Amino acid sequence: MTKLIEFYFDFVSPYSFLAYKQICKIEKEMKIEFTYKPILLGGLHNLRKITAPAFIEGKKKYMIDDCKMIAKKFDIKFQFNQNFPINTVSLMRGILTIDQNKKGKYLESFFDAYWSSNLDLSNNDVVKKILGELNIDSEYFFKKINEDEIKNLLKKLTQEAYDKEIFGAPTFIVNNKLFWGQDRLDYALDEYKNSI
Amino acid sequence: MTKLIEFYFDFVSPYSFLAYKQICKIEKEMKIEFTYKPILLGGLHNLRKITAPAFIEGKKKYMIDDCKMIAKKFDIKFQFNQNFPINTVSLMRGILTIDQNKKGKYLESFFDAYWSSNLDLSNNDVVKKILGELNIDSEYFFKKINEDEIKNLLKKLTQEAYDKEIFGAPTFIVNNKLFWGQDRLDYALDEYKNSI
């Protein structure tokens, strides 16, 4: 059995972005492959009846400072997006529609657009521009993400995360063990290394 | 101006305990002194209208595993208390009543009793036994913690934490910057070291 590190994420989550950037480095330097598991975080929170920190007055301000502090520590180019939070359902469904060989670039482009370049991804013109840069046909993209098959697939993936007792993003799973938050990536890596 | 690291905590919080144990080690090895700031976490959560993870079905189970994992990493003797959560108002008020020279021992004894030895601190007989071991007169203790002066002092300290935008425990403050969670202790130490 091949050991894996699963990475559950949503573009809307700044901590998912901060984890993603660390993962990219780890994949390159340590030759560890992560399995990317897109979920709709808003949907998961609804299933769990959890209010996200973005919607808790006293927490949001701290979260912004905290993210900046982590980005600085890991030397990640980061801006807290002015259009936060947004509905990422289109972009998350999009991951499920595009060719395998474009997936890496797609993730990088939209993560960076939202969390490094402060772009407004709730604006479809901005999304279309990025798709163009990736040589992805916008018309096809928007048609696909509105098909029931893709809609249901993202729902299924989110439900699967729920069934695995996940309640937030990013979450890592190694050996059926949950690790929640970018600050638990080290623990997930330890679990991975101790089990291969 | 002397730089300080403030440590806001409540006995009921397992992450406060895990931070406390790391702090004890740091104080000894690095000659850094922390300022202990007792607060009533339940009261703070009420002020903020935050539901603690202990009361969120999907989070509590993870929290238990997470605490055990952190304790293992830092070699801290830890058991997740079977009587969790409890009302810690008496014990937190207690901190405000006892002699300065007994404070360190008081903190250690009650933190350990709850989070290393799995004792039921909602049982006054258990509390009295520990007070006895500390040579603290139980009768005086229970009289004092029911006086308005002490009641109001804990309320005041909790309100002050709220006014400083604190929303959880443990929280560290260095140079007016907030660091929330035992996993941010390193960041608080960096802030401290870079500013002295």
Chai-1 contact restraints between the chains, C-beta under 6 A:
chainA,res_idxA,chainB,res_idxB,connection_type,confidence,min_distance_angstrom,max_distance_angstrom,comment,restraint_id
A,R48,B,G58,contact,1.0,0.0,6.0,A-B,restraint_1
A,G58,B,R48,contact,1.0,0.0,6.0,A-B,restraint_2
A,G58,B,F167,contact,1.0,0.0,6.0,A-B,restraint_3
A,K59,B,F167,contact,1.0,0.0,6.0,A-B,restraint_4
A,Y62,B,L178,contact,1.0,0.0,6.0,A-B,restraint_5
A,M69,B,Y187,contact,1.0,0.0,6.0,A-B,restraint_6
A,F167,B,G58,contact,1.0,0.0,6.0,A-B,restraint_7
A,F167,B,K59,contact,1.0,0.0,6.0,A-B,restraint_8
A,L178,B,Y62,contact,1.0,0.0,6.0,A-B,restraint_9
A,D183,B,D183,contact,1.0,0.0,6.0,A-B,restraint_10
A,Y187,B,M69,contact,1.0,0.0,6.0,A-B,restraint_11
